[in-house]
């Protein structure tokens, strides 16, 4: 039978185990029955795996991804964006050091 994926992890771990190296997936996830007032039963998720990467490298990947999204959003006309660190940045004067480790 056919099933809706709850997480990309289920399909990605065997690829890592088979030696495919660095991989990523952007997909729809379906989770019905979760508790919480802001839970969505369907959403998109990005998941990636890097071979031999430690948590500091994953943190850097995440910072760079969020910084890229911020730059992209700013270039599409947004002049202000509130970053996760609760620091307001105006225009294009953002730098990666805003993310506390």
N, C-alpha and C positions, 0 to 999 in steps of 0.2 A: 504494500500500500504506500500511498504518498503521505508525507508528513511535512508540516511547516517547521522551518528551522528555528530553534529557540536561541541559538548562538552559533557564530561561525567557528568557534573553537572546536566543536565536535568534528568538523570536516578538515580543519587545519592541522590538528595534532598528528594525525597519521602521515600527512605530507612532511612535517618536520622530522618525524621518526624515520621516514624513508630517505631522508637526506636532501630534500629540495632546497634547503638554505633559507634565505630571507624571503618571507612571503607576507602578503597582506590581502585583506578582503573587505570590501564595502558591500553590505547586504541588508536586506530586510530581516528583522527578527520578530517573532511572534510569541508573546508570553501572556496567556490568559490566566486569570485567577490570582495574580499577584496582589498583595495588600498595599495600601497607600493611596493617598488622595491625589497624587500627581502621576500615578502609574499610567502608562499608555500600553495597550495590548499589542500595538504594532509600532515599530520604530526602525530607523536605520542605524547601523553600527559600523564603525571602522575598527578592525582588529589587525594587529601586525605582530610578527615574530622576527627577531633578529638573532641569528646564530652567534653564540659567544658574546652577546651583549650583556653588560651588567646593568643594574638598576639606574646608575648615573647616566649611561648612554640612552636608556629609555626615557629618562627625564628630559634629556637634551632633545631627543626626537619630538617629544610632546611639546616642549617649549617652541621649537622651530615650527611645528605644525600650527600651533595657536598664533604665533607671530605671523605666519603666512596668511592665515585666515583674517587676521586683523588688518594686514596690508591690503589684501584683496577687498575687504569690506570698505576700507578707507578709499581705495581707488574707485569704487563704485558710487561714491558720493557721500558716504557716511563721514561726518566730521568728528564725531566723538564716539568712544566705545569704552564701556566700563569693563576693565579686565578682571579676571578672577581674583587678583590680589587686592581688589577694592581700591585701586588707584586709578584716578581719572586721567586719561591721556587725550590730548586734543591734536587734531591734524595728523601729521606723520612723524611726530616726535617720540615714537615708542622705541624702546630697546629691550633686548632679551633679558637684561638684568632685573627687570621688574618682577620676575617670578622668584619668590623666596624658596630656598631649598631646605 
